[in-house]
Structures are given as structure tokens and as C-alpha cells.
């Protein structure tokens, strides 16, 4: 028995009457937050290059996948074997340049072919819009970028990056006007438009807004923690320091981070 089959057997045992009460109580809905948490832990481990942690976190994601399949098998819906067979068939179907006689010149053409083939797959169902298939549960920044990318595939896009830059300036102005007017609902509307415009600019710059913001969050956290350490070394509480003193510590933390 290989390691994967052992995992499937272990999960089935955990879900059995003689298994674990917690595992038996799980269902599709209850596992949702577990899957999301484990995926983000995989991303975190990959971001910092922690291979040992990445190995462990990938195992946790695999566990949730097998758990989902086990629940489905108990309901006579599908098995983990069906899951594997489906992805194998999908990979072969979507790579005719590898497993068939289609010729491609570069990765861009591969992506175009991939998207065209997706439109003809039976399990996706008929699409009423080019935006169908983009998961509603994606993080907002990531979903915004996917919406824009799909719209761009059919020509709904700027001719050059000058368009996103101009749109960004317009949205900043509209947000400022809404804020000055004190119209709370308009502020939230315009702020949303501004964020959407920023994501569009990120797409034109060839970066993923979700990844960029995650990195910015990490950078801020590292600097703020350094500010806390510097304040503690001076015997000070942050809440008791002036803004000028805090800004001085912040600039020192920035300088130290760049070394």
C-alpha cells in the first residue's frame, strides 16, 4: 500500500463509527474554514521559503481534500478515485500541445487555448457570461483582478496603461469630492471604485494585487513590531509617545528593514 492509499484508509477510519467524534461530525460546510486556513498557511510557508513547513502544510491541505472525498463517498456521490480521474482527464484535455498534435509557440498561446477548452467542458455547464466560473468566495482583490482579466479577453480593456493611470486619478478625485460632501454612501461607493481601479493598474503592471497587498501587510507588521521593540528599549509606551517620536522610530525601522 502506498502512502496516499494509507492516507485514504486513515481518513476513512477516522470517519467510521469506531473513529474520531470530531472527524465524524464534519461536513462540506464545516470543512470550509479549515480548507481556507490551510491554503493560506501553504501560501505563507511558500512566501518565506520554509520548505519543511510547506511540506507539512501541503499535507494538511491534502487531508482536507481526502476528507471531502470521503464524505462524498459516504453519500454515494463520488470517491477520491473519481477526483483523481477527473483531474487527469482535465489535464490531458487542456494540454493538447503535450498529449495531442496541437502546436503552440509560447505560454500566452497555451493560456488562450486553455481558456477556449474550458468553455467546451461538460462539467462547467453552459455559460451565460464570460465572467461565469469566477468563484464568489475569492478574496476581493483577487476576484477583482480575475473579473478584469476575463473581461479583457473579449476586448473590454484599455489600449494602454495610460487608461488605468487616468482612471485612477479620476477615482481619487471622485472619492475626495464624496468625502468633502459628507455623503457616507457615496464615499463607500467611490472608495470601492478606487480599489477596483488600483487592481486594474496592478494587472497592467503585471503584478497580482492580492500578493502585493499581502507583502505590504507583512512589511508594515515587521516595521511596527520594530517600533514596539524600540519603544520598549526606551522604556516607553506607544500610547504615551508623540506622533513625531513614533514617526522617528518608524523611519528607523524602515531604514533597518532595507539593510
C-alpha positions, 0 to 999 in steps of 0.5 A, spaced: 500 500 500 502 506 498 502 512 502 496 516 499 492 509 499 494 509 507 492 516 507 485 514 504 484 508 509 486 513 515 481 518 513 476 513 512 477 510 519 477 516 522 470 517 519 467 510 521 463 509 527 469 506 531 473 513 529 474 520 531 467 524 534 470 530 531 472 527 524 465 524 524 461 530 525 464 534 519 461 536 513 462 540 506 460 546 510 464 545 516 470 543 512 470 550 509 474 554 514 479 549 515 480 548 507 481 556 507 486 556 513 490 551 510 491 554 503 493 560 506 498 557 511 501 553 504 501 560 501 505 563 507 510 557 508 511 558 500 512 566 501 518 565 506 521 559 503 520 554 509 520 548 505 519 543 511 513 547 513 510 547 506 511 540 506 507 539 512 502 544 510 501 541 503 499 535 507 494 538 511 491 541 505 491 534 502 487 531 508 482 536 507 481 534 500 481 526 502 476 528 507 471 531 502 472 525 498 470 521 503 464 524 505 462 524 498 463 517 498 459 516 504 453 519 500 454 515 494 456 521 490 463 520 488 470 517 491 477 520 491 478 515 485 473 519 481 477 526 483 483 523 481 480 521 474 477 527 473 483 531 474 487 527 469 482 527 464 482 535 465 489 535 464 490 531 458 484 535 455 487 542 456 494 540 454 493 538 447 500 541 445 503 535 450 498 529 449 495 531 442 498 534 435 496 541 437 502 546 436 503 552 440 509 557 440 509 560 447 505 560 454 500 566 452 498 561 446 497 555 451 493 560 456 488 562 450 487 555 448 486 553 455 481 558 456 477 556 449 477 548 452 474 550 458 468 553 455 467 546 451 467 542 458 461 538 460 462 539 467 462 547 467 455 547 464 453 552 459 455 559 460 451 565 460 457 570 461 464 570 460 465 572 467 461 565 469 466 560 473 469 566 477 468 563 484 464 568 489 468 566 495 475 569 492 478 574 496 476 581 493 482 583 490 483 577 487 476 576 484 477 583 482 483 582 478 480 575 475 473 579 473 478 584 469 482 579 466 476 575 463 473 581 461 479 583 457 479 577 453 473 579 449 476 586 448 473 590 454 480 593 456 484 599 455 489 600 449 494 602 454 496 603 461 495 610 460 487 608 461 488 605 468 493 611 470 487 616 468 482 612 471 485 612 477 486 619 478 479 620 476 477 615 482 481 619 487 478 625 485 471 622 485 472 619 492 475 626 495 469 630 492 464 624 496 468 625 502 468 633 502 460 632 501 459 628 507 455 623 503 457 616 507 454 612 501 457 615 496 464 615 499 463 607 500 461 607 493 467 611 490 472 608 495 470 601 492 471 604 485 478 606 487 480 599 489 477 596 483 481 601 479 488 600 483 487 592 481 486 594 474 493 598 474 496 592 478 494 587 472 497 592 467 503 592 471 503 585 471 503 584 478 497 580 482 494 585 487 492 580 492 500 578 493 502 585 493 497 587 498 499 581 502 507 583 502 505 590 504 501 587 510 507 583 512 512 589 511 508 594 515 507 588 521 515 587 521 516 595 521 511 596 527 513 590 531 520 594 530 517 600 533 514 596 539 521 593 540 524 600 540 519 603 544 520 598 549 528 599 549 526 606 551 522 604 556 516 607 553 509 606 551 506 607 544 500 610 547 504 615 551 509 617 545 508 623 540 506 622 533 513 625 531 517 620 536 513 614 533 514 617 526 522 617 528 522 610 530 518 608 524 523 611 519 528 607 523 525 601 522 524 602 515 531 604 514 533 597 518 528 593 514 532 595 507 539 593 510 
